[in-house]
């Protein structure tokens, strides 16, 4: 049985979002490794580790690495590793690093448990997504193919050309599923 305190609803939403992204990726490939679940004497424990990928999936000729709250250090993206291309530390909630077939790129997902008065994501949350899209890369080149904000809402997701705002609630994960399919199928 999974038990989580509800004292911090935004953190609970972020954790739930990480689990739903894991589940969606597992459905779309072969699990090569995972750091998410670990056995205990009496059951299992769930770990959202920040220092290594929590899930490694093979899909066709690609390997996907899902990271929870990865730290993209300032200016590290000017070198040979993924990092920030500017002076700012960037820590999205989730990133999917895609390698293989001569490609290497990122998808970034950020969960925000808050809405503007019009029941859409607030502008500053969407601004963060635009910043991730343009500021993360390698060798001085932005390499985020898709960046999306996940928020507690219903309905269809919004797409702004590589930027998304996806409603995401229990029983309403279709927008995330569709975005992952488009992203991983190259459309």
ABEGO torsion letter per residue (X at the ends): XBBBBAABAAAAAAAAAAAAAAAAAAAABBBABBAABBBBABEBBBBBBAABBABBBBBEABBBBBBBGBBBBBGAAABABBBBABABBBBBABBBBBBEGGBBBBBBBBBBBBBBAAGBBBAAAAAAAAAAAAABBBGGBBABABBBBBBBBBEBBBBAGGBBBBBBBBGBAAAAAAAAAAAAAGX
